[in-house]
């Protein structure tokens, strides 16, 4: 694997990130975000901070001028109490709908030293029109690690699109479409141990809304879960919330209720597989988690909400939550947004709940809150690592944070104003791009040349070696340098004028060679 050890200067210049000082996280964007973006709130936000590369917060690379990601900031706080360097990478999808932040949104893998490892811009997805990609994560398919994400159209808080699976070379190997005339929603795509896809979808249905102030023949959005055979596209299981959960369970203020504007009473936003094979389904607007039996679809129990099967202990009640994950048969993790609208809590939390399904009690084991009092209006994620550390994505606020098991804040990541990442994950990943390394050569005013090298998505590059020659067909070694971020600048004492680079791993093995380029003045 590639070794770390970048200097702060290398991180700033080549890693594609800025490192915050002792002051830590800059509280930009706390006036509020929304999905879709709240333009009135955006007008009150401070300007995006300057970065080492571009005053607008945009990164540029000599070797890849088509890549212009927004610069992110990492602030390290405590090193004690469980901070580590594993998993190696942060898995993010910086974006905003409609787009207001700097740079081009896209999918991103960053290392813990602060450098961009892989960046795939959302070219062809006009974010201002509400199109894009989100929910990037590492999963397993057919026994191999893969990257997955959702892409499509964002429509008033949910999505209509498809799910995508890519291999370690970043090539798409499968796409998943919903069945029954539906489109895959942006909120969840889980690959099961049986290599099936669990996806969320939204379905308008005619129903009686009179009990909540709507028409007797109104239209509500039902939350749908489908399990789909990835190889064939066949729908193996379908669950529709309106068959099990009444609209009167909602906490959302009534609006719409027509064919043109269906009332989103549940807002399904998460699916997880319980240890016994049943599903845990999150309904944001009912502030409840449902254990859905398979194959019948019966709701075995409800956690939270107006008809909770559990007695909620002190601090265990959550509101407008996201990202339910079972840690074992009796413990779950949840991102508790806390409201908006209506506001139920002063700040958001990542929580661990112990569930006693005999006594039917829910007990708060641990709560993780940010000292800045971050309060997300929507979105968010919580990931518990093997050593007890917790990674929290703060939803529509432009931050992600890592905590020790005891709640000590270890790290803060910050997106520019106008950006957010629906979820934030950390994972190990070995990327082997199908394309060749990129290279560019420029005249060095001090003599010789400066050669720039990058390889978007490669995780095993340790050293760059420069090859140079007077003809394109006769290149010899002219120098080498350890990788120093996404793009490495290497000074050599020759004017070529022909140059190429080879990427080597930590053992000295050559991984690939770039094309040959001519020196540019």
Kinemage of the C-alpha trace (Angstrom):
@kinemage 1
@onewidth
@group {chain A} dominant
@subgroup {mainchain}
@vectorlist {calphas} color= white
{ca unk a 1} P 0.000 0.000 0.000
{ca unk a 2} L 1.066 3.586 -0.523
{ca unk a 3} L 2.876 5.097 2.454
{ca unk a 4} L 1.756 8.356 4.018
{ca unk a 5} L 4.050 10.942 5.571
{ca unk a 6} L 3.326 14.041 3.481
{ca unk a 7} L 4.581 17.333 4.814
{ca unk a 8} L 2.048 20.058 5.507
{ca unk a 9} L 3.388 21.966 2.498
{ca unk a 10} L 2.975 18.933 0.261
{ca unk a 11} L -0.591 18.468 1.437
{ca unk a 12} L -1.424 22.092 0.760
{ca unk a 13} L 0.173 22.192 -2.683
{ca unk a 14} L -0.462 18.745 -4.071
{ca unk a 15} L -3.026 16.977 -1.944
{ca unk a 16} L -6.048 18.952 -2.990
{ca unk a 17} L -6.961 20.062 0.504
{ca unk a 18} L -6.281 22.780 3.045
{ca unk a 19} L -5.476 21.950 6.660
{ca unk a 20} L -7.149 24.141 9.258
{ca unk a 21} L -5.133 25.651 12.039
{ca unk a 22} L -5.567 25.324 15.767
{ca unk a 23} L -8.917 27.059 15.594
{ca unk a 24} L -10.354 23.991 13.881
{ca unk a 25} L -13.621 24.013 12.016
{ca unk a 26} L -14.836 27.285 10.531
{ca unk a 27} L -18.533 27.643 11.222
{ca unk a 28} L -19.578 28.533 7.714
{ca unk a 29} L -23.023 27.738 6.498
{ca unk a 30} L -24.790 27.463 9.839
{ca unk a 31} L -27.508 29.816 8.606
{ca unk a 32} L -28.990 26.719 7.018
{ca unk a 33} L -29.062 24.487 4.003
{ca unk a 34} L -31.841 22.548 2.376
{ca unk a 35} L -32.247 19.894 -0.271
{ca unk a 36} L -33.239 21.448 -2.635
{ca unk a 37} L -31.045 24.357 -1.540
{ca unk a 38} L -32.696 27.214 0.333
{ca unk a 39} L -31.749 30.321 -1.682
{ca unk a 40} L -32.840 32.742 1.037
{ca unk a 41} L -30.622 30.992 3.589
{ca unk a 42} L -27.757 30.861 1.110
{ca unk a 43} L -27.838 34.627 0.730
{ca unk a 44} L -26.971 35.010 4.413
{ca unk a 45} L -23.960 32.694 4.339
{ca unk a 46} L -20.367 33.955 4.403
{ca unk a 47} L -18.297 33.679 1.266
{ca unk a 48} L -16.338 30.483 0.710
{ca unk a 49} L -12.876 30.733 2.298
{ca unk a 50} L -9.815 31.152 0.093
{ca unk a 51} L -7.695 28.075 -0.551
{ca unk a 52} L -4.008 27.696 -1.374
{ca unk a 53} L -4.936 27.088 -5.026
{ca unk a 54} L -7.782 29.425 -5.894
{ca unk a 55} L -9.472 32.268 -4.033
{ca unk a 56} L -12.833 30.780 -5.020
{ca unk a 57} L -12.035 27.464 -3.329
{ca unk a 58} L -11.420 25.549 -6.563
{ca unk a 59} L -8.489 23.189 -7.135
{ca unk a 60} L -6.627 23.011 -10.442
{ca unk a 61} L -4.157 20.424 -11.748
{ca unk a 62} L -1.628 20.857 -14.547
{ca unk a 63} L -1.969 17.241 -15.646
{ca unk a 64} L -5.773 17.238 -15.542
{ca unk a 65} L -7.174 20.673 -16.393
{ca unk a 66} L -10.638 19.120 -16.773
{ca unk a 67} L -10.715 18.303 -13.036
{ca unk a 68} L -11.787 21.290 -10.934
{ca unk a 69} L -13.050 19.989 -7.574
{ca unk a 70} L -13.907 22.201 -4.645
{ca unk a 71} L -11.237 22.323 -1.949
{ca unk a 72} L -12.101 20.661 1.340
{ca unk a 73} L -10.590 21.444 4.730
{ca unk a 74} L -9.475 18.952 7.380
{ca unk a 75} L -8.958 19.987 11.008
{ca unk a 76} L -7.368 17.499 13.402
{ca unk a 77} L -8.231 17.877 17.050
{ca unk a 78} L -7.275 15.144 19.525
{ca unk a 79} L -4.901 12.316 18.666
{ca unk a 80} L -5.515 10.372 21.868
{ca unk a 81} L -8.443 8.153 22.686
{ca unk a 82} L -8.584 6.017 19.551
{ca unk a 83} L -7.653 8.231 16.595
{ca unk a 84} L -6.177 6.071 13.873
{ca unk a 85} L -5.185 5.917 10.237
{ca unk a 86} L -7.504 3.090 9.284
{ca unk a 87} L -9.675 2.794 7.298
{ca unk a 88} L -7.477 4.687 4.873
{ca unk a 89} L -9.994 6.813 2.980
{ca unk a 90} L -12.985 9.094 3.267
{ca unk a 91} L -15.738 8.327 0.759
{ca unk a 92} L -17.704 11.467 -0.141
{ca unk a 93} L -19.962 12.983 -2.780
{ca unk a 94} L -19.678 16.786 -2.462
{ca unk a 95} L -22.639 18.421 -4.171
{ca unk a 96} L -25.525 20.812 -3.785
{ca unk a 97} L -28.887 20.901 -5.520
{ca unk a 98} L -29.148 23.371 -7.145
{ca unk a 99} L -25.415 23.957 -7.334
{ca unk a 100} L -24.116 27.011 -5.449
{ca unk a 101} L -20.663 25.932 -4.261
{ca unk a 102} L -17.338 26.363 -6.058
{ca unk a 103} L -15.851 23.905 -8.512
{ca unk a 104} L -17.581 21.010 -10.215
{ca unk a 105} L -19.430 18.569 -7.930
{ca unk a 106} L -18.623 14.893 -8.127
{ca unk a 107} L -17.660 11.671 -6.401
{ca unk a 108} L -14.533 11.786 -4.259
{ca unk a 109} L -12.169 9.526 -2.325
{ca unk a 110} L -9.725 11.318 0.003
{ca unk a 111} L -6.884 9.876 2.051
{ca unk a 112} L -6.421 10.613 5.732
{ca unk a 113} L -3.409 12.752 4.957
{ca unk a 114} L -5.867 15.118 3.288
{ca unk a 115} L -5.224 14.371 -0.383
{ca unk a 116} L -7.666 13.591 -3.152
{ca unk a 117} L -7.166 10.025 -4.392
{ca unk a 118} L -10.050 9.779 -6.859
{ca unk a 119} L -12.355 12.428 -8.196
{ca unk a 120} L -15.068 11.848 -10.782
{ca unk a 121} L -16.756 15.107 -11.793
{ca unk a 122} L -20.468 15.192 -12.475
{ca unk a 123} L -19.960 16.214 -16.076
{ca unk a 124} L -23.147 15.568 -17.994
{ca unk a 125} L -25.174 16.099 -14.824
{ca unk a 126} L -26.329 19.746 -14.704
{ca unk a 127} L -26.565 20.292 -10.933
{ca unk a 128} L -28.475 23.533 -11.353
{ca unk a 129} L -31.223 21.421 -12.906
{ca unk a 130} L -31.174 19.093 -9.899
{ca unk a 131} L -29.320 16.244 -11.581
{ca unk a 132} L -26.287 14.563 -10.143
{ca unk a 133} L -24.806 11.642 -8.210
{ca unk a 134} L -24.760 10.911 -4.502
{ca unk a 135} L -24.535 8.214 -1.778
{ca unk a 136} L -21.043 7.020 -2.764
{ca unk a 137} L -19.875 4.039 -0.705
{ca unk a 138} L -17.735 0.900 -0.777
{ca unk a 139} L -19.680 -2.358 -0.845
{ca unk a 140} L -19.080 -6.000 -1.834
{ca unk a 141} L -20.476 -7.614 -4.982
{ca unk a 142} L -19.723 -11.179 -6.049
{ca unk a 143} L -17.076 -11.334 -3.343
{ca unk a 144} L -15.179 -8.283 -4.617
{ca unk a 145} L -15.018 -4.693 -3.336
{ca unk a 146} L -16.942 -2.217 -5.468
{ca unk a 147} L -17.939 1.429 -5.458
{ca unk a 148} L -21.645 2.178 -5.625
{ca unk a 149} L -23.639 5.357 -6.034
{ca unk a 150} L -26.972 6.772 -7.153
{ca unk a 151} L -27.411 9.044 -10.156
{ca unk a 152} L -30.440 10.813 -11.547
{ca unk a 153} L -32.854 13.696 -10.915
{ca unk a 154} L -33.480 15.195 -7.473
{ca unk a 155} L -37.159 16.036 -7.046
{ca unk a 156} L -38.232 17.917 -3.898
{ca unk a 157} L -36.140 15.870 -1.525
{ca unk a 158} L -36.184 12.468 -3.196
{ca unk a 159} L -34.726 11.072 -6.406
{ca unk a 160} L -35.647 9.373 -9.638
{ca unk a 161} L -32.731 7.600 -11.256
{ca unk a 162} L -30.690 4.412 -11.058
{ca unk a 163} L -28.058 2.734 -8.909
{ca unk a 164} L -24.560 2.084 -10.266
{ca unk a 165} L -21.854 -0.459 -9.397
{ca unk a 166} L -18.225 0.132 -10.441
{ca unk a 167} L -15.211 -2.144 -10.033
{ca unk a 168} L -11.758 -1.263 -8.659
{ca unk a 169} L -10.838 0.150 -12.079
{ca unk a 170} L -13.789 2.580 -11.769
{ca unk a 171} L -15.564 0.939 -14.692
{ca unk a 172} L -19.335 0.483 -14.443
{ca unk a 173} L -20.125 -3.231 -14.232
{ca unk a 174} L -23.841 -3.067 -13.402
{ca unk a 175} L -26.751 -0.643 -13.174
{ca unk a 176} L -29.947 -1.242 -11.260
{ca unk a 177} L -33.355 0.022 -12.359
{ca unk a 178} L -36.459 -0.174 -10.181
{ca unk a 179} L -39.372 -2.374 -11.159
{ca unk a 180} L -43.133 -1.797 -11.274
{ca unk a 181} L -42.708 1.408 -13.262
{ca unk a 182} L -40.773 3.154 -10.476
{ca unk a 183} L -37.367 4.885 -10.478
{ca unk a 184} L -34.592 4.250 -7.960
{ca unk a 185} L -34.587 6.868 -5.195
{ca unk a 186} L -31.377 8.557 -4.053
{ca unk a 187} L -31.643 7.622 -0.379
{ca unk a 188} L -30.523 3.996 -0.284
{ca unk a 189} L -28.870 1.261 -2.302
{ca unk a 190} L -27.658 -1.788 -0.369
{ca unk a 191} L -26.071 -4.874 -1.907
{ca unk a 192} L -27.149 -7.906 0.111
{ca unk a 193} L -24.929 -10.920 0.909
{ca unk a 194} L -26.942 -12.717 -1.779
{ca unk a 195} L -25.873 -10.109 -4.375
{ca unk a 196} L -29.325 -8.601 -4.649
{ca unk a 197} L -30.041 -4.875 -4.554
{ca unk a 198} L -32.211 -3.263 -1.889
{ca unk a 199} L -33.401 0.150 -3.055
{ca unk a 200} L -35.829 2.857 -1.979
{ca unk a 201} L -38.428 4.341 -4.318
{ca unk a 202} L -41.379 6.727 -4.109
{ca unk a 203} L -44.875 5.987 -5.428
{ca unk a 204} L -47.808 8.458 -5.648
{ca unk a 205} L -50.996 6.785 -4.387
{ca unk a 206} L -54.570 7.949 -4.037
{ca unk a 207} L -55.602 7.834 -0.368
{ca unk a 208} L -57.784 9.547 2.217
{ca unk a 209} L -55.963 12.580 3.636
{ca unk a 210} L -58.943 14.162 5.412
{ca unk a 211} L -57.677 13.202 8.885
{ca unk a 212} L -54.608 15.385 8.390
{ca unk a 213} L -56.319 18.332 6.722
{ca unk a 214} L -56.276 17.158 3.119
{ca unk a 215} L -58.852 15.922 0.629
{ca unk a 216} L -60.667 12.640 1.103
{ca unk a 217} L -59.427 11.622 -2.319
{ca unk a 218} L -55.905 12.912 -2.025
{ca unk a 219} L -52.500 11.787 -3.236
{ca unk a 220} L -49.679 10.767 -0.903
{ca unk a 221} L -46.149 9.591 -1.611
{ca unk a 222} L -45.731 6.042 -0.403
{ca unk a 223} L -42.276 4.788 0.544
{ca unk a 224} L -41.321 1.646 -1.359
{ca unk a 225} L -38.623 -0.951 -0.736
{ca unk a 226} L -37.666 -3.285 -3.562
{ca unk a 227} L -35.232 -6.181 -3.588
{ca unk a 228} L -33.949 -6.707 -7.121
{ca unk a 229} L -31.862 -9.452 -8.658
{ca unk a 230} L -28.916 -7.492 -10.009
{ca unk a 231} L -28.133 -9.922 -12.811
{ca unk a 232} L -31.665 -10.128 -14.228
{ca unk a 233} L -33.441 -7.014 -12.936
{ca unk a 234} L -36.260 -9.143 -11.533
{ca unk a 235} L -38.106 -7.735 -8.504
{ca unk a 236} L -37.888 -10.354 -5.765
{ca unk a 237} L -39.629 -8.458 -2.954
{ca unk a 238} L -41.646 -5.253 -2.682
{ca unk a 239} L -42.955 -3.402 0.352
{ca unk a 240} L -45.209 -0.333 0.145
{ca unk a 241} L -45.555 1.844 3.239
{ca unk a 242} L -49.202 2.814 2.677
{ca unk a 243} L -50.148 -0.850 3.041
{ca unk a 244} L -48.732 -0.820 6.593
{ca unk a 245} L -48.288 2.728 7.938
{ca unk a 246} L -51.189 5.238 8.072
{ca unk a 247} L -50.748 8.830 6.934
{ca unk a 248} L -51.867 9.991 10.396
{ca unk a 249} L -48.512 8.821 11.785
{ca unk a 250} L -46.728 11.716 10.070
{ca unk a 251} L -45.144 14.663 11.881
{ca unk a 252} L -44.659 16.627 8.674
{ca unk a 253} L -46.827 19.726 8.179
{ca unk a 254} L -49.474 18.920 5.599
{ca unk a 255} L -48.886 20.354 2.131
{ca unk a 256} L -50.090 19.471 -1.331
{ca unk a 257} L -51.977 16.220 -1.372
{ca unk a 258} L -52.689 16.472 -5.082
{ca unk a 259} L -51.479 14.612 -8.150
{ca unk a 260} L -49.253 17.560 -9.012
{ca unk a 261} L -47.889 17.780 -5.456
{ca unk a 262} L -48.298 14.509 -3.529
{ca unk a 263} L -47.948 14.717 0.258
{ca unk a 264} L -44.698 13.070 1.398
{ca unk a 265} L -46.019 11.669 4.674
{ca unk a 266} L -43.260 9.105 5.380
{ca unk a 267} L -40.119 10.090 3.456
{ca unk a 268} L -38.391 6.716 3.376
{ca unk a 269} L -34.640 7.278 3.616
{ca unk a 270} L -32.793 4.180 4.812
{ca unk a 271} L -32.780 0.385 4.559
{ca unk a 272} L -30.593 -2.011 6.530
{ca unk a 273} L -30.551 -5.788 6.823
{ca unk a 274} L -31.158 -6.952 10.388
{ca unk a 275} L -29.094 -9.870 11.736
{ca unk a 276} L -32.107 -12.184 11.343
{ca unk a 277} L -32.600 -11.224 7.681
{ca unk a 278} L -35.542 -8.873 8.180
{ca unk a 279} L -35.253 -5.239 7.101
{ca unk a 280} L -34.924 -2.079 9.164
{ca unk a 281} L -36.613 0.774 7.301
{ca unk a 282} L -36.406 4.445 8.308
{ca unk a 283} L -39.284 6.874 7.807
{ca unk a 284} L -38.032 10.401 8.336
{ca unk a 285} L -41.387 12.180 8.542
{ca unk a 286} L -42.884 9.662 10.977
{ca unk a 287} L -39.698 9.771 13.123
{ca unk a 288} L -39.784 5.987 13.265
{ca unk a 289} L -37.847 2.851 12.353
{ca unk a 290} L -39.807 -0.197 11.165
{ca unk a 291} L -38.701 -3.824 11.362
{ca unk a 292} L -40.160 -5.320 8.188
{ca unk a 293} L -40.459 -9.099 8.091
{ca unk a 294} L -39.430 -10.976 4.985
{ca unk a 295} L -40.956 -12.332 2.862
{ca unk a 296} L -44.410 -11.277 4.085
{ca unk a 297} L -43.691 -7.571 4.679
{ca unk a 298} L -45.470 -7.341 8.038
{ca unk a 299} L -44.187 -4.664 10.430
{ca unk a 300} L -42.835 -6.743 13.338
{ca unk a 301} L -42.180 -3.682 15.498
{ca unk a 302} L -41.815 0.074 15.361
{ca unk a 303} L -39.077 2.068 17.080
{ca unk a 304} L -40.037 5.680 17.810
{ca unk a 305} L -42.854 7.727 16.338
{ca unk a 306} L -46.502 7.942 17.383
{ca unk a 307} L -47.025 4.197 17.747
{ca unk a 308} L -43.676 3.013 19.083
{ca unk a 309} L -43.538 -0.629 20.150
{ca unk a 310} L -40.721 0.320 22.520
{ca unk a 311} L -40.746 2.370 25.698
{ca unk a 312} L -38.168 5.066 24.914
{ca unk a 313} L -35.729 5.662 27.770
{ca unk a 314} L -34.199 9.048 28.690
{ca unk a 315} L -32.521 10.553 25.630
{ca unk a 316} L -33.559 7.687 23.367
{ca unk a 317} L -36.253 9.548 21.424
{ca unk a 318} L -35.136 10.754 17.988
{ca unk a 319} L -36.688 13.041 15.377
{ca unk a 320} L -36.571 13.091 11.562
{ca unk a 321} L -33.719 10.591 11.586
{ca unk a 322} L -31.512 9.116 8.869
{ca unk a 323} L -29.275 6.096 8.338
{ca unk a 324} L -30.384 3.262 10.615
{ca unk a 325} L -27.664 0.581 10.969
{ca unk a 326} L -27.764 -2.544 13.162
{ca unk a 327} L -24.477 -3.207 14.946
{ca unk a 328} L -25.681 -6.516 16.384
{ca unk a 329} L -28.954 -8.154 17.368
{ca unk a 330} L -29.647 -5.578 20.106
{ca unk a 331} L -27.847 -2.345 19.159
{ca unk a 332} L -28.500 0.140 16.356
{ca unk a 333} L -26.891 3.383 15.260
{ca unk a 334} L -28.970 6.320 14.005
{ca unk a 335} L -28.289 9.852 12.821
{ca unk a 336} L -30.824 11.949 14.740
{ca unk a 337} L -31.382 15.162 12.775
{ca unk a 338} L -33.630 16.602 15.463
{ca unk a 339} L -36.060 18.454 13.263
{ca unk a 340} L -36.701 21.128 10.662
{ca unk a 341} L -39.576 21.495 10.271
{ca unk a 342} L -40.753 21.299 12.982
{ca unk a 343} L -37.650 21.784 15.113
{ca unk a 344} L -37.638 19.241 17.950
{ca unk a 345} L -34.053 19.356 19.228
{ca unk a 346} L -31.472 22.122 19.535
{ca unk a 347} L -28.789 20.127 17.733
{ca unk a 348} L -28.301 16.936 15.769
{ca unk a 349} L -26.843 13.774 17.289
{ca unk a 350} L -25.369 10.471 16.256
{ca unk a 351} L -26.750 7.919 18.704
{ca unk a 352} L -26.381 4.292 19.754
{ca unk a 353} L -29.532 2.634 21.088
{ca unk a 354} L -29.760 -0.676 22.921
{ca unk a 355} L -33.007 -2.501 22.131
{ca unk a 356} L -34.475 -5.041 24.524
{ca unk a 357} L -37.045 -6.888 22.435
{ca unk a 358} L -38.282 -8.883 25.435
{ca unk a 359} L -39.025 -5.937 27.721
{ca unk a 360} L -39.541 -3.732 24.617
{ca unk a 361} L -37.375 -0.896 25.894
{ca unk a 362} L -34.965 1.371 24.011
{ca unk a 363} L -32.015 2.726 26.002
{ca unk a 364} L -29.546 5.397 24.925
{ca unk a 365} L -26.028 3.959 25.126
{ca unk a 366} L -24.056 6.869 23.661
{ca unk a 367} L -24.690 10.214 21.999
{ca unk a 368} L -22.238 12.090 19.774
{ca unk a 369} L -22.743 15.829 19.321
{ca unk a 370} L -20.507 18.497 17.864
{ca unk a 371} L -19.212 21.190 20.252
{ca unk a 372} L -20.343 23.791 17.696
{ca unk a 373} L -23.943 22.625 18.173
{ca unk a 374} L -24.462 21.591 14.550
{ca unk a 375} L -28.142 21.145 13.703
{ca unk a 376} L -28.846 19.454 10.364
{ca unk a 377} L -32.198 20.140 8.757
{ca unk a 378} L -31.980 16.965 6.670
{ca unk a 379} L -29.706 14.137 5.479
{ca unk a 380} L -26.822 12.774 7.595
{ca unk a 381} L -25.041 9.521 8.428
{ca unk a 382} L -23.368 7.607 11.250
{ca unk a 383} L -20.712 4.908 10.808
{ca unk a 384} L -19.326 2.945 13.770
{ca unk a 385} L -15.822 1.559 13.139
{ca unk a 386} L -14.354 -1.675 14.465
{ca unk a 387} L -12.397 0.071 17.223
{ca unk a 388} L -15.400 2.087 18.386
{ca unk a 389} L -14.592 5.317 16.583
{ca unk a 390} L -17.572 6.989 14.956
{ca unk a 391} L -17.730 8.940 11.689
{ca unk a 392} L -20.630 11.374 11.440
{ca unk a 393} L -21.784 13.129 8.282
{ca unk a 394} L -23.736 16.255 9.193
{ca unk a 395} L -26.153 16.066 6.295
{ca unk a 396} L -27.113 19.371 4.744
{ca unk a 397} L -24.451 21.142 6.785
{ca unk a 398} L -21.063 21.084 5.048
{ca unk a 399} L -19.179 18.980 7.609
{ca unk a 400} L -18.158 15.476 8.621
{ca unk a 401} L -16.545 14.564 11.945
{ca unk a 402} L -14.771 11.650 13.560
{ca unk a 403} L -15.152 10.884 17.258
{ca unk a 404} L -13.463 8.482 19.651
{ca unk a 405} L -15.771 5.916 21.216
{ca unk a 406} L -16.042 8.097 24.332
{ca unk a 407} L -17.232 11.101 22.298
{ca unk a 408} L -13.895 12.943 22.030
{ca unk a 409} L -13.780 14.921 18.779
{ca unk a 410} L -10.827 13.715 16.702
{ca unk a 411} L -11.269 15.259 13.264
{ca unk a 412} L -13.431 17.683 11.314
{ca unk a 413} L -13.855 17.845 7.564
{ca unk a 414} L -15.436 20.909 5.991
{ca unk a 415} L -16.882 21.463 2.531
{ca unk a 416} L -17.044 24.939 0.977
{ca unk a 417} L -20.218 26.931 1.455
{ca unk a 418} L -22.782 25.687 -1.053
{ca unk a 419} L -21.597 22.069 -0.822
{ca unk a 420} L -22.768 19.120 1.232
{ca unk a 421} L -22.435 15.336 1.161
{ca unk a 422} L -25.629 13.385 1.751
{ca unk a 423} L -23.569 10.797 3.634
{ca unk a 424} L -19.913 10.475 4.652
{ca unk a 425} L -18.102 7.158 4.994
{ca unk a 426} L -14.614 5.868 5.667
{ca unk a 427} L -13.307 2.657 4.101
{ca unk a 428} L -10.258 0.853 2.798
{ca unk a 429} L -9.989 0.772 -0.983
{ca unk a 430} L -7.525 -0.425 -3.613
{ca unk a 431} L -7.969 1.440 -6.879
{ca unk a 432} L -6.425 0.278 -10.158
{ca unk a 433} L -7.452 2.753 -12.888
{ca unk a 434} L -7.922 1.419 -16.383
{ca unk a 435} L -6.393 4.528 -17.948
{ca unk a 436} L -2.739 5.575 -17.914
{ca unk a 437} L -1.065 8.097 -15.606
{ca unk a 438} L -1.265 11.736 -16.709
{ca unk a 439} L 1.858 13.812 -17.337
{ca unk a 440} L 2.748 17.386 -18.261
{ca unk a 441} L 6.126 19.106 -18.622
{ca unk a 442} L 6.984 22.794 -18.292
{ca unk a 443} L 10.185 24.830 -18.575
{ca unk a 444} L 11.726 25.577 -15.196
{ca unk a 445} L 12.866 29.242 -15.138
{ca unk a 446} L 15.680 28.183 -12.796
{ca unk a 447} L 16.926 25.625 -15.330
{ca unk a 448} L 15.821 22.227 -16.515
{ca unk a 449} L 12.148 21.263 -16.433
{ca unk a 450} L 9.281 20.609 -14.064
{ca unk a 451} L 7.354 17.444 -14.766
{ca unk a 452} L 3.886 16.968 -13.261
{ca unk a 453} L 2.449 13.498 -12.674
{ca unk a 454} L -0.927 12.209 -11.495
{ca unk a 455} L -3.029 9.069 -11.768
{ca unk a 456} L -6.637 9.612 -10.827
{ca unk a 457} L -7.848 6.804 -8.555
{ca unk a 458} L -4.571 4.895 -8.129
{ca unk a 459} L -3.981 3.967 -4.487
{ca unk a 460} L -0.675 2.075 -4.693
{ca unk a 461} L 1.606 4.749 -6.185
{ca unk a 462} L 4.598 5.408 -3.938
{ca unk a 463} L 7.128 6.940 -6.333
{ca unk a 464} L 7.093 8.763 -9.656
{ca unk a 465} L 10.017 8.280 -12.045
{ca unk a 466} L 10.639 10.760 -14.862
{ca unk a 467} L 11.834 9.531 -18.249
{ca unk a 468} L 13.285 12.090 -20.675
{ca unk a 469} L 14.973 12.170 -24.068
{ca unk a 470} L 15.703 14.152 -27.190
{ca unk a 471} L 13.351 11.924 -29.170
{ca unk a 472} L 10.077 10.318 -28.167
{ca unk a 473} L 11.448 6.852 -28.823
{ca unk a 474} L 14.607 7.142 -26.701
{ca unk a 475} L 13.737 7.999 -23.103
{ca unk a 476} L 15.961 7.426 -20.079
{ca unk a 477} L 15.546 7.981 -16.358
{ca unk a 478} L 15.981 11.650 -15.452
{ca unk a 479} L 14.855 11.704 -11.837
{ca unk a 480} L 12.297 10.450 -9.345
{ca unk a 481} L 10.296 11.638 -6.375
{ca unk a 482} L 7.919 10.256 -3.777
{ca unk a 483} L 4.242 10.835 -4.519
{ca unk a 484} L 3.150 14.104 -2.911
{ca unk a 485} L -0.603 14.296 -3.244
{ca unk a 486} L -2.968 13.964 -6.173
{ca unk a 487} L -0.456 15.713 -8.453
{ca unk a 488} L 3.307 15.608 -7.890
{ca unk a 489} L 5.730 18.196 -9.312
{ca unk a 490} L 9.209 16.801 -10.083
{ca unk a 491} L 12.162 19.024 -10.983
{ca unk a 492} L 14.685 17.481 -13.385
{ca unk a 493} L 17.944 18.811 -14.830
{ca unk a 494} L 17.039 18.312 -18.472
{ca unk a 495} L 14.986 20.052 -21.131
{ca unk a 496} L 14.028 16.820 -22.845
{ca unk a 497} L 12.075 17.902 -24.807
{ca unk a 498} L 10.197 14.565 -24.532
{ca unk a 499} L 8.975 13.270 -21.181
{ca unk a 500} L 7.003 10.417 -19.653
{ca unk a 501} L 6.530 9.130 -16.116
{ca unk a 502} L 6.226 5.699 -14.564
{ca unk a 503} L 4.289 4.978 -11.380
{ca unk a 504} L 5.995 2.641 -8.907
{ca unk a 505} L 4.654 0.986 -5.775
{ca unk a 506} L 6.410 0.734 -2.400
{ca unk a 507} L 8.308 -2.385 -3.487
{ca unk a 508} L 9.652 -0.677 -6.618
{ca unk a 509} L 7.375 -2.486 -9.044
{ca unk a 510} L 6.345 -0.410 -12.043
{ca unk a 511} L 2.574 -0.142 -12.144
{ca unk a 512} L 2.123 1.806 -15.380
{ca unk a 513} L 3.731 4.322 -17.725
{ca unk a 514} L 2.171 7.487 -19.060
{ca unk a 515} L 2.018 8.626 -22.638
{ca unk a 516} L 4.995 10.642 -23.888
{ca unk a 517} L 4.545 14.411 -24.049
{ca unk a 518} L 6.623 17.280 -25.399
{ca unk a 519} L 7.870 20.105 -23.177
{ca unk a 520} L 5.577 23.134 -23.075
{ca unk a 521} L 7.131 26.533 -22.567
